[in-house]
């Protein structure tokens, strides 16, 4: 049994990283390890957070030890947390890295924690080079990487980026299934809950809305005459993480309102199952990407998907088996949405059920344990 500390977002913070870290903690607990999560008392200063709130409205999990401890902008706090971890002497610290802004904070905590000469640090790197670049990205990332002993990436793109900074041990692991949002519901029950018509064709764009995720490309695809004539509706479920004006202008310009179902508040964890169960297909029209947490979510709820041919997205979606691959253009996205409906949901189901077996959480935990022993 190992003593494991996970450093990264968790309750009361919300979002995909928090859900992932809590699910990872549960997997370690199931395997008999002693686990706690150190999350942030302050994750982002207001100017860096584009949403309405960083905090969850859901109750705190009662099966995980979560310590709200880290202030990302207070160096005195970094020293205190680092010393606390040094004295606690965990066997493994699993640290998430997704934004260079976190480099000074996390890099300092890890340097101090490792002074006990016991703790090994394994980083799960979601991004090494960020989607939106800012001054300081490279030196902050270099500072963070130095005290890390080994790395796990979840896409080939992040692995390539990592190799431009370090040659420390690194393994690529497929993003495990998000299986912590409940089981798939009957489509009729999910649509009744959301007030949607059972007989309509509904595709889903799910998650935070940011420029790189290409919702504007999807709206332009919805404006194509072939899509308009098909009667397909687009359910947009997720909070705007940037100015929504450009999207509202596209909706008005192409008269798309009747084709859209807008649920653009944050979707709490307890509601996720309804949106994934209610749709016919999940659409990921990204302009660029490393990996996406939406893909394993679609696998869990057995929803065929469209992804664009960018970053690591196509690696996880065998074409014409669990979904289709489009180019990041409105024409290609529109044509492939129609292809999904031509093939039909039932065509993809056997392949989805077979493919999802590769996405078990114990693959991730076993790699973390192995890397920590190198």
Secondary structure, DSSP 4 states (H G I P E B T S, - for coil): --EEEEES--TTB-SHHHHHHHHHHHHHHHTT-EEEEEEEEE-S-GGG--SS-SB--SPPPSSSEEEEEEETT-HHHHHHHHHHHHHHT-SEEEEEE--GGGHHHHHHHHHHHGGGS--EEEEEES-SS-SS--TTHHHHHHHHHHT--EEEESSHHHHHHHHTT--S-EEE-PPPP---S-PPPPHHHHHHHHT--TTSEEEEEES-B-GGG-HHHHHHHHTSHHHHHHTEEEEEES-BSS-THHHHHHHHHTT-GGGEEEE-S---HHHHHHHHHH-SEEEE--SS-S--HHHHHHHHTT--EEEESSTTTGGGS-BTTTEEEE-SSHHHHHHHHHHHHHH-HHHHHHHHHHHGGG--HHHHHHHHHHHHT-
